Amino acid sequence: MTTIANNLQQVLGRMAQACTAAGRDPASVGLLAVSKTFGADAVLEAVAAGQRAFGENYIQEGVDKIAAVRAALPDVALQWHCIGPIQSNKTRPVAEHFDWVHTVDRLKIAERLSAQRPEPLPPLHICIQVNIDGGPTKSGVVPADALELVRAVAKLPRLVVRGLMAIPDHAPEFEAQLAIHMRAKALFDSISALKEPGLAQFDTLSLGMTADLEAAIQAGSTLVRVGTGVFGGRTYPAA
Ligand SMILES: *Cc1c(COP(=O)(O)O)cnc(C)c1O
């Protein structure tokens, strides 16, 4: 078994155990394998081990990797999620090449993604990024403004609003991780509970990474984003 296949099995095992501990159905939590900084070869290895959904942070790197993987595996349906920050002049490649975007935190970005989504493709799936623990310089809409943004995005013709995403600051203790994740879950539930017609597919809470996936699953995450746990430690190119 390759290292990546073995890592995937371990991460899926952690997820299953966390679901059991939380009294949740393991099928209610998906795994997004975050392949940023790793090459198409690593993605192909993960695909061979059964993984189908991948997350990328850097748009050009992601677009190149999507093309390389598609060329190698033209018949395997994969899902590509953009989980990095998007400047408004970089929306077009995202709209043209990705299936999901987790990092929409202002209407202007959503409007551009909708306008630029090519007609033959299905609508782009959107999670609204929420700044759940409040640092003023952090990305994400403040929780009090999340519903308004969700509703506005739901009206855009080429987008479908799927839920919320958050990246809480790292906390070393499980209890502290859980407390912050529970705030994201409460906001998610308050919006789902409205059962508004435009929000029929509002079913995704993108929460939890390698270090805190157990707490995120305990809180109610439906999609954990795991990089290091699947692909190993990252080295970033020097700035
Ligand atoms: C890099 C990244 C991840 C994965 O982080 P790991 O700690 O390596 O699991 C998840 N979400 C986002 C938004 C990221 O940028």
The ligand as an SDF file (V2000), in Angstrom:
LIG
                    3D

 15 15  0  0  0  0  0  0  0  0999 V2000
   -4.4080   23.9310    4.0490 C   0  0  0  0  0  0  0  0  0  0  0  0
   -5.8600   23.9810    4.4330 C   0  0  0  0  0  0  0  0  0  0  0  0
   -6.4970   22.8720    5.0060 C   0  0  0  0  0  0  0  0  0  0  0  0
   -5.7710   21.5870    5.3730 C   0  0  0  0  0  0  0  0  0  0  0  0
   -4.9580   21.8190    6.4760 O   0  0  0  0  0  0  0  0  0  0  0  0
   -4.2000   20.5930    7.2200 P   0  0  0  0  0  0  0  0  0  0  0  0
   -3.9060   21.1380    8.5530 O   0  0  0  0  0  0  0  0  0  0  0  0
   -2.9850   20.2910    6.4250 O   0  0  0  0  0  0  0  0  0  0  0  0
   -5.1580   19.4580    7.2650 O   0  0  0  0  0  0  0  0  0  0  0  0
   -7.8470   22.9690    5.2710 C   0  0  0  0  0  0  0  0  0  0  0  0
   -8.5440   24.0840    4.9790 N   0  0  0  0  0  0  0  0  0  0  0  0
   -7.9710   25.1620    4.4420 C   0  0  0  0  0  0  0  0  0  0  0  0
   -8.7930   26.3610    4.1600 C   0  0  0  0  0  0  0  0  0  0  0  0
   -6.6160   25.1600    4.1730 C   0  0  0  0  0  0  0  0  0  0  0  0
   -6.0440   26.2460    3.6580 O   0  0  0  0  0  0  0  0  0  0  0  0
  1  2  1  0
  2  3  1  0
  2 14  2  0
  3  4  1  0
  3 10  2  0
  4  5  1  0
  5  6  1  0
  6  7  2  0
  6  8  1  0
  6  9  1  0
 10 11  1  0
 11 12  2  0
 12 13  1  0
 12 14  1  0
 14 15  1  0
M  END
$$$$
